[in-house]
Amino acid sequence: MEKSKVIYQTVAAQTQQKAYNEIATGRFRSSFQNEDEARGALESMRGKNLMIEEVLNRIKNENPDLDAILSRCIGW
């Protein structure tokens, strides 16, 4: 679990660094054509995240030990 957590953090940091570098050098290009398209994608992702949160909360309620397990591997 620790190895997976470190790999995830490394990839996340590299992705964030690349995005910041593209913005800083003026090479950033939005993948959306307009603001409405971006808003729709954001709302879609928000809906998916809410569903995932609901499932995780139900799992947590059924298994109280899950908090200890998840906090070690993903910083729950």
C-alpha positions, 0 to 999 in steps of 0.5 A: 500500500505504501508503494502504491501511495508513493507512486500515486503521489509522484505521478500526481506531482509530475502531472501538476508540474507539467500543467504549471509549466505549460501555463507559465510558458504560454503553451496551455491549450484548453481541451474545451471549446467554450465555457458551457462545455467546460461547465457540463464536464465539471457538473458531470464529474461532480455527479460522479464524485458524489456517487462515489462518496455515497458508496464509500460512506455506505462501505465505511458505515458497514466496516468501521475499520476501513477508516484505519486502512484507508487513512494509511494508504490514501490519506482518507 
